[in-house]
Amino acid sequence: MFGSPRLTLNTTTKPKSACCESVSTYTFSHLLASYSRLFRAAVEHIPNSVRLWKVTVNLETNPADARIILSRAVEVTPLSVEL
């Protein structure tokens, strides 16, 4: 009577196709570009975060742009050994 209610999962139903279609339309490059923009905005707001700078540089697909971002990171956090 006072025990926890039992939860059952219905594994026979299939997910809605509209939900799956919206997820499948995004490709890896779209997600990577979105994350890259997100972290670029994040380092503008929190420029002292070495972890954010490292992720931003690692997400960049163009080596020339990654080098520019890395040089900016070194300018902002000159005492960081990790950069």
Residue pairs with C-beta under 8 A, 6 or more apart in sequence:
32 59
32 61
35 59
36 56
36 59
36 60
36 61
39 52
39 55
39 56
39 59
40 56
40 69
42 49
42 52
42 56
43 49
43 52
43 53
43 56
43 73
46 52
47 76
47 77
48 76
48 77
50 73
50 77
50 80
50 82
50 83
53 69
53 70
53 73
53 76
53 77
53 83
54 73
54 82
54 83
56 69
56 73
57 66
57 69
57 70
57 73
60 66
60 69
70 83
73 80
73 83
74 80
74 83
77 83
